[in-house]
């Protein structure tokens, strides 16, 4: 096992094969993040979303994807141009992976890619535990998905963050108010009918518990881009609270809890979830 990976594993409590797989995926995510940084990706792009919140702000749930946004719109941007350097960087840590761009089935502003490797092979690399890996199918694949929005909504604000492992590197990312704006947009606009995203609600509570304020201008641009509001809407603090309050009345909280439970250690924190709970904690929502 790489000494760097060994160091990173010390931050995890792994009690079963599920924990081991999640820890492995999270470390692989950070190796991808480091590789993208060293490839110059953050000269144009910024990190945001649930994984950004976990890595840099301590969100206590597993997040599956790495989400990025260009700082300014660029229809000519090519995510695949970073693959050669990225693959070289991640392989330097012993990962036997391939990086492939996801083929688009419809026109969108999102470019996506997967880093893929054999699950059993990488469990053995991370843990050297034949017994744990023995129950894993030989053909099981570990995937790290990352995607970038090439036509981002305006008015996001950014900060620079640093990590020491796997090696020191720098990331440009959305600041907390802009991250929170993205999450409120997801709470309001994500297609709840097809898949209840309890993870959005979990993150929403996390932001409020940290006293985060919302980048109002960026949220308004996101809502305009999605067609959720019309150009004449000011998207004031009161209007945002009203939109959220109305949304909280439409949610099936049983389904929402089922969605998020596999990603957290203590499902009992979800017991208070209800429309009344979310409305009350939203009353003091602040914008900036």
Secondary structure, DSSP 8 states (H G I E B T S, - for coil): --HHHHHHHTT----SHHHHHHHHHHHHHHHHHHHHHHTTGGGTEEEESHHHHHHHH---S---EEEEEESS--TT--GGGGHHHHHHHHHTTT--EEEEE---SS--SEEEEEEEEEHHHHHHHHH--HHHHHTS-TT-EEEEEEEEESS--S---EEEEEE-SSS-EEEEEE-HHHHHHHHHHHHHHS-TTTS--HHHHHHHHHHHHTT--B-HHHHHHHHHHHTSS-TT----HHHHHHHHHHHHTT--HHHHHHHHHTT-S-GGGGTT-SHHHHHHHHTT--B-
